[in-house]
Amino acid sequence: TRTVKWRPSFKVFPIMLNRAVARLSSRLSGLTMRSVHTEAEMAKKGIVLPSYQDAVWSYVKAQRDGDKLYIGDHVGQELNKDGEMETVRGKVGEGPDAEVTPEHAEKLAAQAALRLLSTVSHYVDGDLDRVDQIIKVVGIVNGTPDFRGHGKVVNGASDMLVEVLGDRGKHARTCTGAGSLPAAVTVEMVVRIKD
């Protein structure tokens, strides 16, 4: 009996390789793979989320409905002299009645956005890669009667969301003023979540 040795043809190899790649691709297509690694990118940029703060009255910080997470308003805070986070209160504007400058209010809006992201992180078990898209942001500024720069103030929140999430942070937005608020600026948002 004569043994015949098989010799691979180099013409057949590319066909076999293409078939193997196609089989592997079809198997991987059903898997959900993390590709963004939001928290790692934040660390590279030096962005740190503040600690999650739970609701203090008879409400919750966020409510899930299907793939949407509705997050209530978060105010701008900063460290006080005792090293604790404190809500910044007062009227935003440039005139004699203003207590908070528009530039300061813009920074507070950015900090409010970080607090919103901290809440999102809490509700998605610390995995911001599960944020599919920020759908809507509402920013309310406690402005003086003649203040017109609400949009610029709320840009602080919008810019921070895009800085952290990239295109997933782009959103529709409403900016408005209020005659009174418990803070200089408050921001809320709606987020689409992936499971």
Salt bridges, closest charged atoms under 4 A:
GLU39 OE1 - ARG34 NH2 3.67
GLU41 OE2 - LYS44 NZ 3.24
ASP67 OD1 - LYS68 NZ 2.97
GLU78 OE1 - HIS104 NE2 2.95
GLU106 OE1 - LYS152 NZ 3.06
ASP125 OD2 - ARG130 NH1 3.99
ASP127 OD1 - ARG34 NH2 3.26
ASP129 OD2 - ARG34 NH2 2.63
ASP129 OD2 - HIS37 ND1 3.93
ASP132 OD2 - ARG192 NE 2.69
GLU163 OE2 - LYS45 NZ 3.79
ASP167 OD1 - LYS170 NZ 3.29
ASP195 OD1 - ARG64 NH2 3.08
ASP195 OD1 - ARG130 NH2 3.25
